[in-house]
């Protein structure tokens, strides 16, 4: 069955070269899909989003309050990546726009890159490779080490941090971790109560924190100074969490022996644009263009996963794993119509909805309500017969943000 809003087909706009699996999934559901290879700035996106029902982005596109206001027909936004800090989640929720991401799909890809870079830095492969390209044969083992027996400090023990912990331990590394949340240690990993405690023991420090505003600039001069002499540093999380000039100073001084950086405070908008960073040109630094999750396997999985979440939200109203709306998943019974109601979370909404239905002699076949902070989300399956006045009364409720009839 084609996705429809009224008598209109659902239109989806996918930016930043989202994987073809996402396009195929939405096409198969009957969506009209437009794909754009690069990111759009705010003004460009405002122009393009006006008649769009579903928007798909990656990390470069900023979905601001202005964009959401312009996209008056938007039903859902898909972040085809892990992070959602590029989306104004509060504004999306206030407009009844569901946001979905892919919290697990590229975990393995990021972990494999981190492990590869740890080994390359420990073996000084980057410097050896550069010398070979310059025609210099340097076979000396000085400064090259196995990772077996070395101490790894993981800052941020979420999906990526925990999987890295397990695989690093399988390589023979000793693992310590620090997280502000109370996380269960896997294997023989040891939890540190403070970041300073981790920095005192770790020979390699790797960051895997999320994009919440409180993490901005949290790793700077003081933290680099506390790291053990000749240790290694990796950041494959967010560009704004570290002080890059401070990192450069400690790399140039030799206090930090090497670094691998995949994310930056300002990143080029598209492929081929100039990349600028104070870390360019340093022989003991691996620089990669935000490719932690950029494998064909991860992108295919992300494409299918997020597109499927958007499709399910449009057709069934289900919000499982939505990052900004309450989570609701209600199996639908044959022969019913589904009414999805996003509303402000105030006392008595459920009673008011059911009172309207009862007054119009509409039988409820199934119902599920969930709340999340300021917002509530109610799915109600009703009998096949009801009048337009029922929908009018529901839309006129003071608390109503968005009302949809799905079938």
HUNOR-V802544 format. One record per pair of residues at least 12 apart in sequence whose ideal C-beta (glycine too) atoms are under 8 Angstrom apart, sorted by the first residue. I is the first residue (numbers start at 1). GAP is how many residues later the second one is. If there is no record, write none. Layout:
BEGIN
i->I gap->GAP
i->I gap->GAP
END
This chain:
BEGIN
i->1 gap->29
i->1 gap->314
i->2 gap->27
i->2 gap->28
i->2 gap->29
i->3 gap->26
i->3 gap->27
i->3 gap->28
i->3 gap->308
i->3 gap->311
i->3 gap->312
i->4 gap->26
i->5 gap->48
i->5 gap->68
i->5 gap->70
i->9 gap->21
i->9 gap->22
i->9 gap->23
i->10 gap->19
i->10 gap->20
i->10 gap->21
i->10 gap->22
i->10 gap->43
i->10 gap->44
i->10 gap->65
i->10 gap->304
i->11 gap->20
i->11 gap->21
i->11 gap->22
i->11 gap->23
i->11 gap->40
i->11 gap->41
i->11 gap->42
i->11 gap->43
i->12 gap->14
i->12 gap->19
i->12 gap->20
i->12 gap->21
i->12 gap->22
i->12 gap->40
i->12 gap->41
i->12 gap->42
i->12 gap->43
i->12 gap->44
i->12 gap->298
i->13 gap->21
i->13 gap->23
i->13 gap->35
i->13 gap->36
i->13 gap->39
i->13 gap->41
i->13 gap->42
i->13 gap->43
i->14 gap->12
i->14 gap->19
i->14 gap->20
i->14 gap->21
i->14 gap->22
i->14 gap->41
i->14 gap->42
i->14 gap->66
i->15 gap->20
i->15 gap->21
i->15 gap->23
i->15 gap->24
i->15 gap->25
i->15 gap->40
i->15 gap->41
i->15 gap->42
i->15 gap->43
i->15 gap->46
i->16 gap->20
i->16 gap->21
i->16 gap->22
i->16 gap->23
i->16 gap->41
i->16 gap->42
i->16 gap->43
i->16 gap->44
i->16 gap->45
i->16 gap->64
i->17 gap->18
i->17 gap->20
i->17 gap->21
i->17 gap->41
i->18 gap->17
i->18 gap->38
i->18 gap->40
i->18 gap->62
i->18 gap->285
i->19 gap->61
i->19 gap->280
i->19 gap->281
i->19 gap->283
i->19 gap->284
i->19 gap->285
i->20 gap->283
i->21 gap->279
i->21 gap->282
i->21 gap->283
i->21 gap->286
i->22 gap->34
i->22 gap->56
i->22 gap->58
i->22 gap->280
i->22 gap->281
i->22 gap->282
i->22 gap->284
i->22 gap->285
i->23 gap->12
i->23 gap->280
i->23 gap->284
i->25 gap->278
i->25 gap->279
i->25 gap->282
i->25 gap->283
i->25 gap->286
i->26 gap->28
i->26 gap->281
i->26 gap->284
i->26 gap->285
i->29 gap->282
i->29 gap->285
i->29 gap->286
i->31 gap->23
i->31 gap->280
i->36 gap->12
i->37 gap->233
i->38 gap->22
i->38 gap->231
i->38 gap->232
i->38 gap->233
i->39 gap->18
i->39 gap->19
i->39 gap->21
i->39 gap->22
i->39 gap->230
i->39 gap->231
i->40 gap->21
i->41 gap->21
i->41 gap->228
i->42 gap->20
i->42 gap->22
i->42 gap->24
i->42 gap->25
i->45 gap->16
i->45 gap->17
i->45 gap->18
i->45 gap->22
i->45 gap->25
i->46 gap->20
i->46 gap->21
i->46 gap->24
i->47 gap->23
i->49 gap->18
i->49 gap->21
i->49 gap->22
i->49 gap->25
i->50 gap->20
i->50 gap->21
i->50 gap->22
i->50 gap->23
i->51 gap->22
i->52 gap->19
i->52 gap->21
i->52 gap->22
i->53 gap->20
i->53 gap->21
i->53 gap->22
i->53 gap->23
i->53 gap->261
i->54 gap->20
i->54 gap->21
i->54 gap->22
i->54 gap->23
i->54 gap->24
i->54 gap->256
i->54 gap->260
i->55 gap->16
i->55 gap->19
i->55 gap->21
i->55 gap->22
i->55 gap->23
i->56 gap->21
i->56 gap->22
i->56 gap->24
i->56 gap->250
i->56 gap->251
i->56 gap->254
i->57 gap->20
i->57 gap->21
i->57 gap->22
i->57 gap->23
i->57 gap->29
i->57 gap->30
i->58 gap->21
i->58 gap->22
i->58 gap->23
i->59 gap->22
i->59 gap->24
i->59 gap->27
i->59 gap->231
i->60 gap->26
i->60 gap->207
i->60 gap->209
i->61 gap->25
i->62 gap->24
i->62 gap->25
i->63 gap->14
i->63 gap->23
i->63 gap->24
i->63 gap->25
i->63 gap->29
i->64 gap->24
i->64 gap->27
i->65 gap->23
i->65 gap->26
i->68 gap->20
i->68 gap->23
i->68 gap->24
i->68 gap->27
i->68 gap->29
i->69 gap->22
i->69 gap->26
i->71 gap->26
i->74 gap->21
i->74 gap->23
i->75 gap->22
i->75 gap->23
i->75 gap->238
i->75 gap->239
i->75 gap->329
i->76 gap->21
i->76 gap->22
i->76 gap->23
i->76 gap->24
i->76 gap->234
i->76 gap->237
i->76 gap->238
i->77 gap->15
i->77 gap->20
i->77 gap->21
i->77 gap->22
i->77 gap->23
i->78 gap->21
i->78 gap->22
i->78 gap->23
i->78 gap->228
i->78 gap->229
i->78 gap->231
i->78 gap->232
i->79 gap->20
i->79 gap->21
i->79 gap->22
i->79 gap->23
i->79 gap->227
i->79 gap->244
i->80 gap->21
i->80 gap->22
i->80 gap->219
i->80 gap->222
i->80 gap->223
i->80 gap->226
i->81 gap->20
i->81 gap->21
i->81 gap->25
i->81 gap->212
i->81 gap->221
i->82 gap->19
i->82 gap->20
i->82 gap->21
i->82 gap->24
i->82 gap->211
i->83 gap->18
i->83 gap->127
i->83 gap->128
i->83 gap->155
i->84 gap->15
i->84 gap->17
i->84 gap->127
i->84 gap->239
i->85 gap->125
i->85 gap->126
i->85 gap->127
i->85 gap->128
i->85 gap->153
i->87 gap->12
i->89 gap->234
i->89 gap->235
i->90 gap->234
i->92 gap->232
i->93 gap->231
i->93 gap->232
i->93 gap->281
i->93 gap->282
i->94 gap->281
i->94 gap->307
i->95 gap->306
i->95 gap->307
i->96 gap->229
i->96 gap->246
i->96 gap->305
i->96 gap->306
i->97 gap->227
i->98 gap->215
i->98 gap->221
i->98 gap->224
i->98 gap->226
i->98 gap->227
i->99 gap->223
i->99 gap->224
i->99 gap->225
i->99 gap->226
i->100 gap->206
i->100 gap->209
i->100 gap->210
i->100 gap->213
i->100 gap->221
i->100 gap->222
i->100 gap->223
i->101 gap->205
i->101 gap->220
i->101 gap->222
i->102 gap->199
i->102 gap->200
i->102 gap->203
i->102 gap->204
i->103 gap->56
i->103 gap->218
i->104 gap->55
i->105 gap->188
i->105 gap->193
i->105 gap->196
i->105 gap->197
i->105 gap->200
i->106 gap->186
i->106 gap->187
i->106 gap->189
i->106 gap->192
i->106 gap->193
i->106 gap->195
i->106 gap->196
i->107 gap->52
i->107 gap->53
i->107 gap->56
i->108 gap->55
i->108 gap->189
i->108 gap->190
i->109 gap->183
i->109 gap->184
i->109 gap->185
i->109 gap->186
i->109 gap->188
i->109 gap->189
i->110 gap->50
i->110 gap->98
i->110 gap->126
i->110 gap->182
i->110 gap->183
i->111 gap->49
i->111 gap->52
i->111 gap->53
i->111 gap->56
i->113 gap->123
i->113 gap->149
i->113 gap->175
i->113 gap->178
i->113 gap->179
i->114 gap->46
i->114 gap->50
i->114 gap->92
i->114 gap->94
i->114 gap->120
i->114 gap->122
i->114 gap->146
i->114 gap->178
i->115 gap->49
i->115 gap->52
i->115 gap->53
i->115 gap->56
i->117 gap->117
i->117 gap->143
i->117 gap->169
i->118 gap->29
i->118 gap->34
i->118 gap->50
i->118 gap->86
i->118 gap->88
i->118 gap->114
i->118 gap->116
i->118 gap->142
i->119 gap->28
i->120 gap->140
i->120 gap->166
i->121 gap->83
i->121 gap->111
i->121 gap->136
i->121 gap->137
i->121 gap->138
i->121 gap->139
i->121 gap->163
i->121 gap->165
i->122 gap->22
i->122 gap->23
i->122 gap->24
i->122 gap->25
i->122 gap->28
i->122 gap->82
i->122 gap->110
i->123 gap->21
i->123 gap->22
i->124 gap->19
i->124 gap->20
i->124 gap->134
i->124 gap->160
i->126 gap->132
i->126 gap->157
i->126 gap->158
i->126 gap->159
i->126 gap->160
i->127 gap->156
i->127 gap->157
i->130 gap->153
i->143 gap->114
i->147 gap->21
i->147 gap->24
i->147 gap->25
i->147 gap->26
i->147 gap->57
i->148 gap->23
i->148 gap->24
i->148 gap->25
i->149 gap->23
i->149 gap->24
i->149 gap->25
i->150 gap->23
i->150 gap->24
i->150 gap->53
i->150 gap->54
i->151 gap->22
i->151 gap->23
i->151 gap->24
i->151 gap->25
i->151 gap->50
i->151 gap->51
i->151 gap->52
i->151 gap->53
i->152 gap->12
i->152 gap->16
i->152 gap->21
i->152 gap->22
i->152 gap->23
i->152 gap->24
i->152 gap->50
i->152 gap->51
i->152 gap->52
i->152 gap->54
i->153 gap->23
i->153 gap->24
i->153 gap->25
i->153 gap->39
i->153 gap->45
i->153 gap->46
i->153 gap->48
i->153 gap->49
i->153 gap->50
i->153 gap->51
i->153 gap->52
i->153 gap->53
i->154 gap->21
i->154 gap->22
i->154 gap->23
i->154 gap->24
i->154 gap->35
i->154 gap->52
i->154 gap->54
i->155 gap->22
i->155 gap->23
i->155 gap->24
i->155 gap->40
i->155 gap->43
i->155 gap->50
i->155 gap->51
i->155 gap->52
i->155 gap->53
i->155 gap->54
i->155 gap->64
i->156 gap->22
i->156 gap->23
i->156 gap->51
i->156 gap->52
i->156 gap->53
i->156 gap->54
i->156 gap->81
i->157 gap->20
i->157 gap->21
i->157 gap->22
i->157 gap->24
i->157 gap->26
i->157 gap->51
i->158 gap->21
i->158 gap->25
i->158 gap->50
i->158 gap->52
i->160 gap->48
i->160 gap->76
i->161 gap->16
i->161 gap->18
i->161 gap->47
i->162 gap->21
i->162 gap->24
i->164 gap->42
i->164 gap->44
i->165 gap->12
i->165 gap->20
i->165 gap->21
i->165 gap->22
i->165 gap->24
i->166 gap->20
i->166 gap->21
i->169 gap->18
i->169 gap->19
i->169 gap->20
i->174 gap->14
i->175 gap->12
i->175 gap->13
i->175 gap->14
i->175 gap->15
i->176 gap->13
i->176 gap->14
i->176 gap->15
i->176 gap->16
i->176 gap->22
i->176 gap->25
i->176 gap->26
i->177 gap->12
i->177 gap->13
i->177 gap->14
i->177 gap->15
i->177 gap->21
i->178 gap->13
i->178 gap->14
i->178 gap->15
i->178 gap->16
i->178 gap->17
i->178 gap->19
i->178 gap->20
i->179 gap->12
i->195 gap->28
i->196 gap->30
i->199 gap->24
i->199 gap->27
i->199 gap->28
i->199 gap->29
i->200 gap->26
i->200 gap->28
i->201 gap->27
i->202 gap->25
i->202 gap->26
i->202 gap->29
i->203 gap->25
i->203 gap->28
i->203 gap->29
i->204 gap->27
i->204 gap->28
i->204 gap->29
i->204 gap->30
i->205 gap->22
i->205 gap->26
i->205 gap->27
i->205 gap->28
i->205 gap->29
i->206 gap->27
i->206 gap->28
i->206 gap->29
i->206 gap->30
i->207 gap->12
i->207 gap->27
i->207 gap->28
i->207 gap->29
i->207 gap->30
i->207 gap->34
i->207 gap->35
i->208 gap->28
i->208 gap->29
i->209 gap->28
i->209 gap->29
i->209 gap->32
i->210 gap->27
i->210 gap->28
i->211 gap->26
i->211 gap->27
i->211 gap->29
i->215 gap->23
i->215 gap->25
i->215 gap->26
i->216 gap->24
i->216 gap->25
i->217 gap->23
i->217 gap->24
i->217 gap->25
i->217 gap->26
i->218 gap->23
i->219 gap->16
i->219 gap->22
i->219 gap->23
i->219 gap->24
i->220 gap->22
i->220 gap->23
i->220 gap->26
i->221 gap->22
i->221 gap->25
i->221 gap->28
i->224 gap->19
i->224 gap->22
i->224 gap->23
i->224 gap->25
i->224 gap->26
i->224 gap->31
i->224 gap->32
i->225 gap->25
i->225 gap->30
i->227 gap->23
i->227 gap->28
i->227 gap->29
i->229 gap->26
i->230 gap->24
i->230 gap->25
i->230 gap->26
i->230 gap->27
i->231 gap->25
i->231 gap->26
i->232 gap->24
i->232 gap->25
i->232 gap->26
i->232 gap->27
i->232 gap->28
i->233 gap->14
i->233 gap->23
i->233 gap->25
i->233 gap->26
i->233 gap->27
i->234 gap->25
i->234 gap->26
i->234 gap->27
i->235 gap->24
i->235 gap->25
i->235 gap->26
i->235 gap->27
i->235 gap->28
i->236 gap->24
i->236 gap->26
i->236 gap->27
i->236 gap->56
i->237 gap->26
i->238 gap->25
i->239 gap->24
i->239 gap->25
i->239 gap->26
i->239 gap->27
i->239 gap->28
i->240 gap->25
i->244 gap->20
i->244 gap->21
i->244 gap->33
i->244 gap->34
i->244 gap->35
i->245 gap->33
i->247 gap->12
i->247 gap->14
i->247 gap->32
i->248 gap->30
i->248 gap->31
i->248 gap->34
i->251 gap->28
i->251 gap->31
i->251 gap->33
i->251 gap->34
i->252 gap->30
i->257 gap->27
i->258 gap->26
i->258 gap->27
i->258 gap->28
i->259 gap->20
i->259 gap->25
i->259 gap->26
i->259 gap->27
i->260 gap->25
i->260 gap->26
i->260 gap->28
i->261 gap->16
i->261 gap->18
i->261 gap->24
i->261 gap->25
i->261 gap->26
i->261 gap->27
i->262 gap->26
i->262 gap->27
i->262 gap->28
i->262 gap->29
i->262 gap->30
i->263 gap->27
i->263 gap->29
i->264 gap->13
i->264 gap->26
i->267 gap->22
i->267 gap->23
i->268 gap->21
i->275 gap->12
i->275 gap->14
i->309 gap->12
i->309 gap->13
i->314 gap->92
i->315 gap->91
i->315 gap->92
i->316 gap->16
i->316 gap->22
i->316 gap->90
i->317 gap->13
i->317 gap->21
i->317 gap->23
i->317 gap->62
i->317 gap->87
i->317 gap->89
i->318 gap->12
i->319 gap->58
i->325 gap->17
i->325 gap->47
i->325 gap->50
i->325 gap->52
i->326 gap->44
i->326 gap->45
i->326 gap->46
i->326 gap->49
i->326 gap->50
i->326 gap->51
i->327 gap->43
i->327 gap->45
i->328 gap->40
i->328 gap->41
i->328 gap->42
i->328 gap->49
i->328 gap->50
i->328 gap->51
i->329 gap->39
i->330 gap->36
i->330 gap->37
i->330 gap->38
i->330 gap->49
i->330 gap->51
i->331 gap->35
i->332 gap->34
i->332 gap->49
i->332 gap->75
i->333 gap->32
i->333 gap->33
i->333 gap->48
i->335 gap->48
i->335 gap->49
i->336 gap->29
i->336 gap->30
i->336 gap->45
i->336 gap->46
i->336 gap->47
i->336 gap->48
i->336 gap->71
i->337 gap->44
i->337 gap->45
i->337 gap->46
i->337 gap->47
i->337 gap->49
i->337 gap->68
i->337 gap->69
i->337 gap->70
i->338 gap->41
i->338 gap->42
i->338 gap->43
i->338 gap->67
i->338 gap->68
i->338 gap->69
i->339 gap->40
i->339 gap->41
i->339 gap->42
i->339 gap->43
i->339 gap->52
i->339 gap->55
i->339 gap->64
i->339 gap->65
i->339 gap->66
i->339 gap->67
i->340 gap->37
i->340 gap->38
i->340 gap->39
i->340 gap->62
i->340 gap->63
i->340 gap->64
i->340 gap->65
i->340 gap->66
i->341 gap->12
i->341 gap->36
i->341 gap->37
i->341 gap->38
i->341 gap->39
i->341 gap->53
i->341 gap->59
i->341 gap->61
i->341 gap->62
i->342 gap->33
i->342 gap->34
i->342 gap->35
i->342 gap->58
i->342 gap->59
i->342 gap->60
i->342 gap->61
i->343 gap->32
i->343 gap->33
i->343 gap->34
i->343 gap->35
i->343 gap->54
i->343 gap->56
i->343 gap->57
i->343 gap->58
i->344 gap->30
i->344 gap->31
i->344 gap->32
i->344 gap->55
i->344 gap->57
i->345 gap->26
i->345 gap->27
i->345 gap->28
i->345 gap->29
i->345 gap->30
i->345 gap->31
i->346 gap->53
i->349 gap->20
i->349 gap->27
i->349 gap->29
i->349 gap->48
i->349 gap->50
i->350 gap->19
i->350 gap->28
i->352 gap->45
i->352 gap->47
i->353 gap->25
i->353 gap->27
i->353 gap->41
i->353 gap->44
i->356 gap->34
i->356 gap->37
i->356 gap->38
i->356 gap->41
i->357 gap->23
i->357 gap->25
i->357 gap->29
i->357 gap->33
i->360 gap->26
i->360 gap->27
i->360 gap->29
i->360 gap->30
i->360 gap->33
i->362 gap->20
i->362 gap->21
i->362 gap->23
i->362 gap->24
i->362 gap->28
i->363 gap->19
i->363 gap->20
i->364 gap->16
i->364 gap->17
i->364 gap->18
i->365 gap->16
i->365 gap->17
i->365 gap->18
i->366 gap->13
i->366 gap->14
i->366 gap->15
i->367 gap->12
i->367 gap->13
i->367 gap->14
i->375 gap->26
i->376 gap->23
i->391 gap->12
i->391 gap->14
END
